[in-house]
Amino acid sequence: MLETRPETPLLDRIAGPSDLRRMPDTDLAALAREVREEVISAVSQTGGHLGSSLGVVELTVAIHAVFNTPMDKLIWDVGHQCYPHKILTGRRERIRTLRQKDGLSGFTKRSESECDPFGAAHSSTSISAALGFAVGRDMGRPTGDAIAVIGDGAISAGMAYEALNNAGAEGRRLFVILNDNEMSIAPPVGAMSSYLSRIYAAEPLARMKALSEGFEAAMPEPMRQGARRARQLVTGLTGSGTLFEELGFDYVGPIDGHDLGQLLPVLRAARTRATGPVLIHCCTVKGKGYAPAEGAADRGHGVSKFNPATGAQAKKSGGAPSYTSVFGKALAAEAARDDRVVAVTAAMPEGTGVNIMAGRFPGRVFDVGIAEQHAVTFAAGMAASGLRPFCAIYSTFLQRGYDQVVHDVALQRLPVRFAIDRAGLVGADGATHAGAYDIAYLGNLPGMVLMAAGDEAELVHMVATAAAYDEGPIAFRYPRGAGAGVALPERGDVLEIGKGRVLDEGEDLAILSYGAHLQECRAAVGVLRAQGVGVTLVDARFAKPLDSDLLLRLARGHRALLTVEQGAGGGFGSIVLHALAREGALDKGLAVRTLCLPDRNIEQASPEQMYADAGMSAAHIVQLARQALGLGGDVIPLKRAAI
């Protein structure tokens, strides 16, 4: 009897998108199952955005099977759902390097593949970019159709509506696929969701109604409920058009985003018939096809390495609490003492730690959705009313609300308290999420008080300081991950504004540390002392107002001064240099060096590896200090056990 040999997996036949277009439709569903298994296997080894990627497997297969990618430009909003896309576009062999040093990005990235025409990692940019490609096509550039895939959370942001409005007015051929999985990182909130959830119409309003006729009735529960909710998401009152039709789009849907029998004919019909902008509404399930993800509260949005058989994630080793949790508990404690304390977050309650306060005081925590601009001005309004708002936003996302920080907060000297999480380099999310610029972009603003926590105990003090400060805007930054392991105070002290703290004294060199790189500075001090160098170590605490008295004392009493910060050029070091120049301290032979992030993006790796790449390890601090003192010396890697 002849042995039956297993057939070659379909995925092994895929070198790029064109291979999908040569496949019969009957094979595409099986291919999707293999892609889903590959995503689960890969992410179990790397960690990453599992649920969002599993939710778009069939949609990804269908888009590449119908559209002429990469000539047609497929633009994923945020890009955290792009793992199936990467597998199908020539990157399968590297998929287990996701989010690792020298590996694939966890988001779309132009430098990685021609199939990534537009990089992303922040939300709500896809429609604007797709319209740009459409204009390029119509002006004779060598590009085909543009397809934007955007989630129901991301489409609630203002930038997405600005783009929809402009695209509808332009009337150009453009495809927007609304991936409606009922959930972004946190449940979508805001007036848009409230408005849409209460609207009901008897039947879908679709330009290609025949394609979706009977769709809802044929679906099993609970998918039928999902379809009903999805239809309500975009359907106007009976007798009126959908919101998207009012904006100039043809609307198709809702359709089952996991059924290739529906996806393929709908996409083909849309591609064949469209003359202007089209919105295709797909219902999907985040974490689809993997029970541990589907059953998780966040649908497996962001996971660490896990056991693919059980879904059990690798437990983090015990030790110091995270800065985020320390902030969340300190904020809740301040809220318990002062009923004027309120908190604002932009779709990141767990990520910023304000969920801890929300558990105790739910009526005083406001999640405004993916709307950083609104979050800042909303907080400004509350501050003007006499409340004490904490606006908790990642450094990388606060960039999106910068005009509001300038115009609505700083110019009016309103006491908004900015809690800036994920300051500095953040690891696997890479350059798109680096908190590199907040010191510089906030340091320019008159009247802005800037603090940075050297450790988690300092963070507790800074929460108390911000809560008590009513004279204008105040911001404090802290990194991602675990703290230094220092003992936490029962209650934070209100710090004297603009005053640093001296931790060690020495006569040769002064190191002025701003923020969480204090631990690297401590390590460097130990090495320098062993080499016979006397070092004064100062935790600056404040960049604005700067402790000028302490700074001048350091300048007078040392041969060299070194500033260290986890931020880009133009930040703390520049503030110190300006202050020294104003006082004429640079004319007296003082050697000054500034250590900050270099003028380039630092690619994904562990934070320790990223700071080493940036030239900011303890060994680099030692080298720069020796150079400033005229001692020379190369960078020698330091063994932590010896420090």
SULDA-V921258 format. One record per residue. N is the residue number from 1. PHI is phi in whole degrees, 0 to 359 (NA if undefined). OMEGA is omega in whole degrees, -180 to 180 (999 if undefined). NEAR is the number of other C-alpha atoms within 12 Angstrom. Layout:
# SULDA-V921258
n=N phi=PHI omega=OMEGA near=NEAR
n=N phi=PHI omega=OMEGA near=NEAR
This chain:
# SULDA-V921258
n=1 phi=NA omega=-179 near=3
n=2 phi=286 omega=177 near=4
n=3 phi=283 omega=178 near=5
n=4 phi=278 omega=-179 near=6
n=5 phi=266 omega=-179 near=7
n=6 phi=297 omega=178 near=7
n=7 phi=290 omega=176 near=9
n=8 phi=297 omega=177 near=11
n=9 phi=305 omega=-180 near=19
n=10 phi=301 omega=-177 near=25
n=11 phi=296 omega=178 near=34
n=12 phi=292 omega=-179 near=20
n=13 phi=269 omega=-174 near=23
n=14 phi=258 omega=174 near=32
n=15 phi=259 omega=-180 near=20
n=16 phi=188 omega=-175 near=28
n=17 phi=301 omega=-177 near=35
n=18 phi=298 omega=179 near=25
n=19 phi=293 omega=177 near=26
n=20 phi=293 omega=-177 near=35
n=21 phi=285 omega=175 near=25
n=22 phi=267 omega=-179 near=19
n=23 phi=276 omega=171 near=23
n=24 phi=290 omega=-179 near=18
n=25 phi=303 omega=-178 near=23
n=26 phi=296 omega=180 near=15
n=27 phi=271 omega=-172 near=24
n=28 phi=291 omega=178 near=36
n=29 phi=295 omega=177 near=30
n=30 phi=295 omega=177 near=23
n=31 phi=299 omega=179 near=34
n=32 phi=299 omega=178 near=39
n=33 phi=297 omega=179 near=28
n=34 phi=292 omega=177 near=30
n=35 phi=298 omega=-180 near=39
n=36 phi=299 omega=179 near=37
n=37 phi=297 omega=-180 near=28
n=38 phi=292 omega=178 near=35
n=39 phi=297 omega=-179 near=43
n=40 phi=300 omega=-179 near=44
n=41 phi=298 omega=-177 near=29
n=42 phi=294 omega=-176 near=37
n=43 phi=290 omega=176 near=39
n=44 phi=299 omega=-179 near=33
n=45 phi=266 omega=-174 near=26
n=46 phi=248 omega=-166 near=35
n=47 phi=74 omega=178 near=35
n=48 phi=140 omega=-176 near=41
n=49 phi=271 omega=-174 near=42
n=50 phi=277 omega=-172 near=49
n=51 phi=301 omega=-178 near=44
n=52 phi=293 omega=179 near=52
n=53 phi=289 omega=179 near=49
n=54 phi=296 omega=-178 near=49
n=55 phi=288 omega=-176 near=47
n=56 phi=240 omega=-177 near=49
n=57 phi=301 omega=-178 near=48
n=58 phi=295 omega=179 near=40
n=59 phi=298 omega=179 near=51
n=60 phi=298 omega=178 near=49
n=61 phi=302 omega=-177 near=49
n=62 phi=295 omega=-179 near=41
n=63 phi=298 omega=-179 near=46
n=64 phi=291 omega=179 near=41
n=65 phi=284 omega=-175 near=39
n=66 phi=259 omega=-176 near=36
n=67 phi=270 omega=-176 near=31
n=68 phi=269 omega=177 near=27
n=69 phi=287 omega=7 near=34
n=70 phi=270 omega=175 near=32
n=71 phi=300 omega=169 near=23
n=72 phi=284 omega=-171 near=32
n=73 phi=262 omega=178 near=39
n=74 phi=264 omega=-175 near=49
n=75 phi=241 omega=179 near=49
n=76 phi=271 omega=177 near=49
n=77 phi=289 omega=-173 near=44
n=78 phi=69 omega=178 near=38
n=79 phi=93 omega=-179 near=41
n=80 phi=284 omega=179 near=42
n=81 phi=255 omega=-168 near=42
n=82 phi=267 omega=-177 near=46
n=83 phi=297 omega=176 near=49
n=84 phi=300 omega=178 near=49
n=85 phi=301 omega=-180 near=48
n=86 phi=293 omega=179 near=45
n=87 phi=299 omega=-175 near=42
n=88 phi=273 omega=-176 near=45
n=89 phi=241 omega=171 near=36
n=90 phi=85 omega=-177 near=28
n=91 phi=242 omega=-178 near=30
n=92 phi=299 omega=-177 near=29
n=93 phi=296 omega=-179 near=20
n=94 phi=252 omega=-171 near=25
n=95 phi=295 omega=178 near=35
n=96 phi=276 omega=171 near=30
n=97 phi=257 omega=-179 near=28
n=98 phi=310 omega=172 near=39
n=99 phi=65 omega=179 near=35
n=100 phi=258 omega=177 near=28
n=101 phi=302 omega=-179 near=25
n=102 phi=63 omega=-179 near=23
n=103 phi=255 omega=179 near=25
n=104 phi=291 omega=174 near=36
n=105 phi=290 omega=174 near=43
n=106 phi=281 omega=180 near=48
n=107 phi=229 omega=174 near=42
n=108 phi=290 omega=-174 near=39
n=109 phi=207 omega=-174 near=31
n=110 phi=302 omega=-177 near=20
n=111 phi=286 omega=-175 near=15
n=112 phi=270 omega=-176 near=22
n=113 phi=196 omega=174 near=24
n=114 phi=293 omega=177 near=25
n=115 phi=279 omega=173 near=32
n=116 phi=250 omega=-174 near=34
n=117 phi=289 omega=-178 near=33
n=118 phi=212 omega=-180 near=35
n=119 phi=285 omega=-180 near=33
n=120 phi=203 omega=171 near=35
n=121 phi=190 omega=170 near=31
n=122 phi=265 omega=-171 near=33
n=123 phi=271 omega=165 near=43
n=124 phi=74 omega=-179 near=40
n=125 phi=258 omega=-167 near=37
n=126 phi=294 omega=-175 near=45
n=127 phi=290 omega=177 near=47
n=128 phi=300 omega=-179 near=36
n=129 phi=295 omega=-180 near=37
n=130 phi=298 omega=177 near=42
n=131 phi=296 omega=176 near=41
n=132 phi=298 omega=177 near=32
n=133 phi=295 omega=180 near=34
n=134 phi=297 omega=177 near=34
n=135 phi=295 omega=177 near=25
n=136 phi=301 omega=177 near=21
n=137 phi=300 omega=-177 near=22
n=138 phi=290 omega=177 near=20
n=139 phi=260 omega=171 near=13
n=140 phi=92 omega=179 near=11
n=141 phi=284 omega=-176 near=14
n=142 phi=283 omega=179 near=16
n=143 phi=218 omega=-179 near=25
n=144 phi=264 omega=179 near=30
n=145 phi=290 omega=177 near=41
n=146 phi=242 omega=-178 near=43
n=147 phi=235 omega=176 near=47
n=148 phi=256 omega=175 near=48
n=149 phi=250 omega=-173 near=46
n=150 phi=228 omega=-178 near=47
n=151 phi=277 omega=-179 near=47
n=152 phi=292 omega=174 near=43
n=153 phi=284 omega=-177 near=38
n=154 phi=292 omega=-177 near=44
n=155 phi=286 omega=178 near=45
n=156 phi=278 omega=-179 near=40
n=157 phi=281 omega=-175 near=39
n=158 phi=300 omega=-178 near=30
n=159 phi=298 omega=179 near=28
n=160 phi=296 omega=180 near=34
n=161 phi=288 omega=175 near=25
n=162 phi=300 omega=-180 near=22
n=163 phi=292 omega=178 near=32
n=164 phi=300 omega=-179 near=42
n=165 phi=297 omega=-180 near=24
n=166 phi=292 omega=-179 near=26
n=167 phi=296 omega=178 near=39
n=168 phi=296 omega=179 near=32
n=169 phi=292 omega=179 near=20
n=170 phi=292 omega=177 near=22
n=171 phi=73 omega=-178 near=25
n=172 phi=279 omega=177 near=31
n=173 phi=297 omega=-173 near=35
n=174 phi=199 omega=-180 near=48
n=175 phi=242 omega=174 near=49
n=176 phi=243 omega=178 near=52
n=177 phi=255 omega=178 near=46
n=178 phi=273 omega=179 near=45
n=179 phi=271 omega=-172 near=43
n=180 phi=261 omega=179 near=43
n=181 phi=252 omega=175 near=43
n=182 phi=69 omega=-173 near=38
n=183 phi=201 omega=166 near=35
n=184 phi=261 omega=177 near=40
n=185 phi=293 omega=171 near=34
n=186 phi=238 omega=-178 near=30
n=187 phi=305 omega=179 near=29
n=188 phi=303 omega=-177 near=32
n=189 phi=228 omega=174 near=31
n=190 phi=110 omega=-177 near=26
n=191 phi=300 omega=-180 near=17
n=192 phi=301 omega=-179 near=27
n=193 phi=296 omega=180 near=27
n=194 phi=297 omega=-180 near=16
n=195 phi=297 omega=-175 near=19
n=196 phi=290 omega=-176 near=27
n=197 phi=290 omega=-178 near=24
n=198 phi=262 omega=-179 near=20
n=199 phi=269 omega=179 near=25
n=200 phi=220 omega=174 near=24
n=201 phi=227 omega=-173 near=24
n=202 phi=291 omega=-179 near=16
n=203 phi=209 omega=-180 near=29
n=204 phi=298 omega=174 near=39
n=205 phi=261 omega=-178 near=37
n=206 phi=225 omega=176 near=33
n=207 phi=296 omega=178 near=28
n=208 phi=248 omega=-172 near=28
n=209 phi=301 omega=-178 near=22
n=210 phi=299 omega=-178 near=18
n=211 phi=290 omega=-176 near=29
n=212 phi=247 omega=-178 near=34
n=213 phi=298 omega=179 near=22
n=214 phi=79 omega=-176 near=18
n=215 phi=301 omega=-174 near=30
n=216 phi=295 omega=-177 near=29
n=217 phi=296 omega=-176 near=19
n=218 phi=276 omega=-174 near=17
n=219 phi=274 omega=175 near=23
n=220 phi=284 omega=170 near=13
n=221 phi=284 omega=2 near=12
n=222 phi=271 omega=-179 near=16
n=223 phi=299 omega=180 near=27
n=224 phi=296 omega=177 near=22
n=225 phi=296 omega=178 near=20
n=226 phi=297 omega=179 near=29
n=227 phi=295 omega=180 near=37
n=228 phi=298 omega=179 near=35
n=229 phi=295 omega=-179 near=32
n=230 phi=296 omega=179 near=41
n=231 phi=296 omega=180 near=42
n=232 phi=294 omega=-178 near=35
n=233 phi=300 omega=-175 near=41
n=234 phi=233 omega=-174 near=46
n=235 phi=264 omega=178 near=36
n=236 phi=280 omega=178 near=28
n=237 phi=296 omega=-179 near=23
n=238 phi=307 omega=178 near=15
n=239 phi=94 omega=178 near=13
n=240 phi=246 omega=180 near=20
n=241 phi=281 omega=174 near=23
n=242 phi=291 omega=176 near=33
n=243 phi=305 omega=-177 near=29
n=244 phi=292 omega=176 near=37
n=245 phi=294 omega=177 near=29
n=246 phi=295 omega=178 near=22
n=247 phi=276 omega=176 near=26
n=248 phi=106 omega=-180 near=27
n=249 phi=264 omega=163 near=38
n=250 phi=279 omega=-176 near=37
n=251 phi=249 omega=179 near=41
n=252 phi=233 omega=176 near=45
n=253 phi=136 omega=2 near=46
n=254 phi=280 omega=176 near=47
n=255 phi=232 omega=-179 near=49
n=256 phi=281 omega=-177 near=43
n=257 phi=286 omega=177 near=41
n=258 phi=249 omega=-177 near=36
n=259 phi=251 omega=-180 near=33
n=260 phi=296 omega=176 near=34
n=261 phi=296 omega=175 near=24
n=262 phi=263 omega=-175 near=35
n=263 phi=301 omega=-174 near=42
n=264 phi=297 omega=180 near=33
n=265 phi=294 omega=179 near=26
n=266 phi=294 omega=-180 near=40
n=267 phi=296 omega=179 near=39
n=268 phi=294 omega=179 near=26
n=269 phi=295 omega=179 near=24
n=270 phi=297 omega=-179 near=37
n=271 phi=295 omega=-178 near=33
n=272 phi=284 omega=-169 near=18
n=273 phi=264 omega=-170 near=20
n=274 phi=295 omega=172 near=27
n=275 phi=241 omega=179 near=20
n=276 phi=227 omega=-179 near=29
n=277 phi=287 omega=-178 near=42
n=278 phi=231 omega=172 near=44
n=279 phi=247 omega=180 near=46
n=280 phi=250 omega=-172 near=50
n=281 phi=258 omega=-178 near=48
n=282 phi=248 omega=172 near=46
n=283 phi=268 omega=177 near=45
n=284 phi=227 omega=178 near=43
n=285 phi=241 omega=178 near=42
n=286 phi=294 omega=-177 near=40
n=287 phi=83 omega=-174 near=37
n=288 phi=311 omega=173 near=36
n=289 phi=87 omega=178 near=31
n=290 phi=224 omega=-170 near=32
n=291 phi=306 omega=180 near=23
n=292 phi=301 omega=178 near=28
n=293 phi=284 omega=-179 near=35
n=294 phi=299 omega=-177 near=25
n=295 phi=273 omega=-179 near=19
n=296 phi=284 omega=-178 near=21
n=297 phi=300 omega=180 near=20
n=298 phi=259 omega=-180 near=28
n=299 phi=57 omega=178 near=34
n=300 phi=68 omega=-175 near=41
n=301 phi=302 omega=180 near=34
n=302 phi=232 omega=-175 near=35
n=303 phi=235 omega=169 near=34
n=304 phi=272 omega=177 near=25
n=305 phi=305 omega=-176 near=28
n=306 phi=213 omega=175 near=27
n=307 phi=277 omega=-176 near=21
n=308 phi=296 omega=180 near=27
n=309 phi=287 omega=-176 near=15
n=310 phi=244 omega=-175 near=16
n=311 phi=84 omega=-178 near=30
n=312 phi=293 omega=-178 near=19
n=313 phi=276 omega=177 near=24
n=314 phi=298 omega=-179 near=17
n=315 phi=281 omega=177 near=12
n=316 phi=285 omega=180 near=15
n=317 phi=295 omega=180 near=9
n=318 phi=294 omega=-179 near=10
n=319 phi=143 omega=-175 near=13
n=320 phi=293 omega=175 near=21
n=321 phi=291 omega=178 near=25
n=322 phi=288 omega=175 near=31
n=323 phi=303 omega=-178 near=40
n=324 phi=299 omega=-180 near=41
n=325 phi=291 omega=177 near=31
n=326 phi=297 omega=177 near=44
n=327 phi=300 omega=-177 near=49
n=328 phi=301 omega=-180 near=36
n=329 phi=290 omega=179 near=34
n=330 phi=294 omega=179 near=39
n=331 phi=295 omega=179 near=49
n=332 phi=298 omega=178 near=35
n=333 phi=294 omega=177 near=29
n=334 phi=295 omega=179 near=37
n=335 phi=295 omega=179 near=34
n=336 phi=292 omega=-179 near=21
n=337 phi=272 omega=-173 near=17
n=338 phi=217 omega=-177 near=19
n=339 phi=285 omega=174 near=22
n=340 phi=276 omega=-179 near=24
n=341 phi=285 omega=176 near=41
n=342 phi=229 omega=-178 near=42
n=343 phi=226 omega=178 near=49
n=344 phi=233 omega=174 near=48
n=345 phi=224 omega=180 near=44
n=346 phi=252 omega=176 near=45
n=347 phi=70 omega=-179 near=39
n=348 phi=228 omega=-178 near=36
n=349 phi=296 omega=179 near=34
n=350 phi=287 omega=-178 near=29
n=351 phi=299 omega=-179 near=31
n=352 phi=263 omega=180 near=44
n=353 phi=88 omega=-179 near=37
n=354 phi=288 omega=174 near=43
n=355 phi=298 omega=178 near=32
n=356 phi=295 omega=176 near=29
n=357 phi=293 omega=-179 near=36
n=358 phi=298 omega=178 near=29
n=359 phi=295 omega=-180 near=20
n=360 phi=261 omega=-176 near=20
n=361 phi=227 omega=-173 near=25
n=362 phi=300 omega=-179 near=19
n=363 phi=282 omega=-177 near=18
n=364 phi=242 omega=176 near=31
n=365 phi=240 omega=-173 near=38
n=366 phi=236 omega=174 near=34
n=367 phi=262 omega=-173 near=39
n=368 phi=266 omega=-177 near=36
n=369 phi=82 omega=-177 near=36
n=370 phi=284 omega=-172 near=43
n=371 phi=205 omega=-176 near=41
n=372 phi=297 omega=179 near=39
n=373 phi=299 omega=178 near=33
n=374 phi=297 omega=-178 near=32
n=375 phi=304 omega=-177 near=42
n=376 phi=293 omega=-178 near=46
n=377 phi=289 omega=174 near=31
n=378 phi=302 omega=178 near=33
n=379 phi=296 omega=178 near=43
n=380 phi=298 omega=178 near=38
n=381 phi=297 omega=178 near=25
n=382 phi=294 omega=177 near=29
n=383 phi=297 omega=179 near=37
n=384 phi=295 omega=180 near=23
n=385 phi=278 omega=-179 near=16
n=386 phi=108 omega=175 near=19
n=387 phi=283 omega=179 near=29
n=388 phi=241 omega=-174 near=41
n=389 phi=279 omega=168 near=49
n=390 phi=255 omega=179 near=52
n=391 phi=259 omega=-173 near=55
n=392 phi=262 omega=-176 near=48
n=393 phi=217 omega=174 near=48
n=394 phi=302 omega=178 near=44
n=395 phi=306 omega=-177 near=41
n=396 phi=295 omega=-180 near=36
n=397 phi=270 omega=177 near=37
n=398 phi=296 omega=175 near=42
n=399 phi=307 omega=-176 near=30
n=400 phi=287 omega=179 near=31
n=401 phi=248 omega=-171 near=34
n=402 phi=295 omega=180 near=30
n=403 phi=300 omega=179 near=21
n=404 phi=291 omega=175 near=28
n=405 phi=299 omega=-179 near=43
n=406 phi=290 omega=-168 near=30
n=407 phi=281 omega=-171 near=19
n=408 phi=263 omega=-179 near=29
n=409 phi=248 omega=-171 near=40
n=410 phi=294 omega=-178 near=33
n=411 phi=297 omega=-180 near=20
n=412 phi=264 omega=180 near=24
n=413 phi=52 omega=-180 near=27
n=414 phi=274 omega=-175 near=39
n=415 phi=281 omega=170 near=40
n=416 phi=274 omega=-180 near=50
n=417 phi=257 omega=-179 near=47
n=418 phi=265 omega=175 near=52
n=419 phi=263 omega=-170 near=49
n=420 phi=255 omega=179 near=46
n=421 phi=279 omega=177 near=47
n=422 phi=57 omega=176 near=42
n=423 phi=285 omega=-179 near=44
n=424 phi=87 omega=-178 near=44
n=425 phi=275 omega=-167 near=46
n=426 phi=247 omega=176 near=36
n=427 phi=96 omega=-166 near=32
n=428 phi=298 omega=179 near=37
n=429 phi=286 omega=171 near=40
n=430 phi=77 omega=-171 near=37
n=431 phi=295 omega=-178 near=32
n=432 phi=295 omega=-178 near=36
n=433 phi=251 omega=-179 near=36
n=434 phi=296 omega=175 near=41
n=435 phi=269 omega=-169 near=38
n=436 phi=266 omega=-162 near=45
n=437 phi=245 omega=-170 near=40
n=438 phi=294 omega=179 near=46
n=439 phi=298 omega=-178 near=44
n=440 phi=290 omega=-174 near=30
n=441 phi=283 omega=174 near=31
n=442 phi=269 omega=-179 near=40
n=443 phi=294 omega=178 near=36
n=444 phi=284 omega=-167 near=25
n=445 phi=268 omega=179 near=29
n=446 phi=301 omega=175 near=23
n=447 phi=82 omega=-180 near=27
n=448 phi=278 omega=175 near=41
n=449 phi=268 omega=-178 near=40
n=450 phi=241 omega=176 near=45
n=451 phi=235 omega=173 near=49
n=452 phi=217 omega=-175 near=51
n=453 phi=276 omega=176 near=48
n=454 phi=284 omega=176 near=43
n=455 phi=200 omega=-174 near=41
n=456 phi=289 omega=176 near=40
n=457 phi=293 omega=176 near=32
n=458 phi=297 omega=178 near=43
n=459 phi=297 omega=178 near=47
n=460 phi=300 omega=179 near=42
n=461 phi=296 omega=-177 near=35
n=462 phi=287 omega=174 near=46
n=463 phi=297 omega=179 near=48
n=464 phi=296 omega=180 near=38
n=465 phi=296 omega=180 near=40
n=466 phi=296 omega=-180 near=43
n=467 phi=299 omega=-176 near=45
n=468 phi=275 omega=-172 near=32
n=469 phi=272 omega=-176 near=31
n=470 phi=239 omega=-173 near=26
n=471 phi=271 omega=-179 near=25
n=472 phi=166 omega=-178 near=32
n=473 phi=289 omega=-180 near=44
n=474 phi=216 omega=-178 near=47
n=475 phi=226 omega=174 near=51
n=476 phi=221 omega=-175 near=49
n=477 phi=245 omega=179 near=54
n=478 phi=202 omega=-171 near=55
n=479 phi=273 omega=171 near=45
n=480 phi=281 omega=171 near=39
n=481 phi=98 omega=-174 near=31
n=482 phi=286 omega=177 near=26
n=483 phi=283 omega=-176 near=33
n=484 phi=276 omega=180 near=30
n=485 phi=89 omega=179 near=20
n=486 phi=279 omega=178 near=21
n=487 phi=291 omega=-179 near=18
n=488 phi=265 omega=177 near=24
n=489 phi=287 omega=176 near=19
n=490 phi=295 omega=179 near=15
n=491 phi=213 omega=-179 near=24
n=492 phi=288 omega=174 near=27
n=493 phi=271 omega=174 near=23
n=494 phi=279 omega=-177 near=21
n=495 phi=284 omega=173 near=25
n=496 phi=288 omega=-176 near=22
n=497 phi=299 omega=175 near=31
n=498 phi=81 omega=-179 near=28
n=499 phi=239 omega=177 near=25
n=500 phi=270 omega=179 near=33
n=501 phi=228 omega=178 near=29
n=502 phi=269 omega=-176 near=23
n=503 phi=259 omega=179 near=23
n=504 phi=214 omega=-178 near=21
n=505 phi=242 omega=175 near=22
n=506 phi=201 omega=-170 near=26
n=507 phi=258 omega=-174 near=24
n=508 phi=265 omega=-170 near=32
n=509 phi=230 omega=172 near=43
n=510 phi=247 omega=174 near=48
n=511 phi=253 omega=-179 near=52
n=512 phi=252 omega=-175 near=48
n=513 phi=262 omega=177 near=46
n=514 phi=241 omega=176 near=49
n=515 phi=100 omega=-166 near=44
n=516 phi=284 omega=173 near=40
n=517 phi=282 omega=179 near=44
n=518 phi=302 omega=-178 near=39
n=519 phi=292 omega=175 near=35
n=520 phi=295 omega=178 near=37
n=521 phi=296 omega=178 near=42
n=522 phi=300 omega=179 near=34
n=523 phi=298 omega=180 near=29
n=524 phi=295 omega=179 near=44
n=525 phi=299 omega=179 near=40
n=526 phi=300 omega=180 near=30
n=527 phi=291 omega=-178 near=30
n=528 phi=298 omega=179 near=35
n=529 phi=295 omega=178 near=25
n=530 phi=296 omega=178 near=15
n=531 phi=267 omega=176 near=17
n=532 phi=89 omega=180 near=16
n=533 phi=263 omega=176 near=28
n=534 phi=277 omega=-173 near=28
n=535 phi=233 omega=167 near=39
n=536 phi=262 omega=179 near=39
n=537 phi=250 omega=-178 near=40
n=538 phi=236 omega=169 near=38
n=539 phi=268 omega=-172 near=39
n=540 phi=296 omega=-176 near=45
n=541 phi=65 omega=-176 near=45
n=542 phi=244 omega=167 near=44
n=543 phi=264 omega=175 near=49
n=544 phi=217 omega=-12 near=37
n=545 phi=291 omega=-179 near=30
n=546 phi=284 omega=176 near=34
n=547 phi=282 omega=-174 near=31
n=548 phi=296 omega=180 near=27
n=549 phi=298 omega=179 near=19
n=550 phi=294 omega=-179 near=28
n=551 phi=300 omega=-179 near=42
n=552 phi=292 omega=176 near=26
n=553 phi=295 omega=177 near=22
n=554 phi=296 omega=-179 near=37
n=555 phi=295 omega=-179 near=36
n=556 phi=285 omega=-171 near=26
n=557 phi=260 omega=-176 near=24
n=558 phi=222 omega=177 near=31
n=559 phi=282 omega=-176 near=33
n=560 phi=214 omega=179 near=37
n=561 phi=226 omega=-179 near=45
n=562 phi=235 omega=174 near=47
n=563 phi=259 omega=-179 near=45
n=564 phi=225 omega=-180 near=50
n=565 phi=207 omega=177 near=58
n=566 phi=264 omega=-178 near=51
n=567 phi=203 omega=-178 near=49
n=568 phi=282 omega=175 near=33
n=569 phi=301 omega=-176 near=28
n=570 phi=93 omega=-177 near=29
n=571 phi=259 omega=-173 near=34
n=572 phi=299 omega=-180 near=45
n=573 phi=302 omega=179 near=36
n=574 phi=294 omega=178 near=30
n=575 phi=298 omega=179 near=33
n=576 phi=295 omega=-180 near=42
n=577 phi=298 omega=178 near=32
n=578 phi=298 omega=-179 near=21
n=579 phi=294 omega=179 near=25
n=580 phi=295 omega=179 near=31
n=581 phi=295 omega=180 near=20
n=582 phi=299 omega=-177 near=14
n=583 phi=270 omega=180 near=19
n=584 phi=74 omega=-177 near=16
n=585 phi=290 omega=-180 near=28
n=586 phi=283 omega=-179 near=23
n=587 phi=273 omega=-171 near=15
n=588 phi=248 omega=173 near=18
n=589 phi=85 omega=178 near=18
n=590 phi=287 omega=175 near=28
n=591 phi=272 omega=-178 near=31
n=592 phi=241 omega=175 near=38
n=593 phi=230 omega=177 near=32
n=594 phi=242 omega=178 near=37
n=595 phi=246 omega=-180 near=42
n=596 phi=214 omega=178 near=40
n=597 phi=293 omega=-179 near=37
n=598 phi=288 omega=-177 near=23
n=599 phi=276 omega=176 near=15
n=600 phi=199 omega=177 near=17
n=601 phi=283 omega=177 near=22
n=602 phi=259 omega=-173 near=36
n=603 phi=281 omega=-173 near=32
n=604 phi=304 omega=175 near=33
n=605 phi=182 omega=171 near=31
n=606 phi=291 omega=178 near=23
n=607 phi=306 omega=179 near=33
n=608 phi=298 omega=178 near=25
n=609 phi=294 omega=-179 near=23
n=610 phi=294 omega=179 near=32
n=611 phi=291 omega=174 near=35
n=612 phi=294 omega=177 near=27
n=613 phi=299 omega=-179 near=25
n=614 phi=282 omega=-177 near=32
n=615 phi=75 omega=-174 near=31
n=616 phi=233 omega=177 near=39
n=617 phi=288 omega=176 near=37
n=618 phi=302 omega=178 near=35
n=619 phi=297 omega=178 near=33
n=620 phi=293 omega=177 near=34
n=621 phi=297 omega=178 near=48
n=622 phi=300 omega=-179 near=42
n=623 phi=299 omega=-178 near=31
n=624 phi=295 omega=179 near=37
n=625 phi=296 omega=180 near=44
n=626 phi=295 omega=178 near=37
n=627 phi=296 omega=180 near=23
n=628 phi=298 omega=-180 near=30
n=629 phi=272 omega=180 near=29
n=630 phi=77 omega=-177 near=17
n=631 phi=263 omega=-179 near=19
n=632 phi=67 omega=179 near=13
n=633 phi=119 omega=179 near=19
n=634 phi=268 omega=175 near=16
n=635 phi=287 omega=177 near=21
n=636 phi=245 omega=179 near=18
n=637 phi=305 omega=-177 near=21
n=638 phi=261 omega=174 near=23
n=639 phi=273 omega=-175 near=14
n=640 phi=303 omega=-176 near=16
n=641 phi=295 omega=-177 near=7
n=642 phi=267 omega=-175 near=11
n=643 phi=267 omega=999 near=20
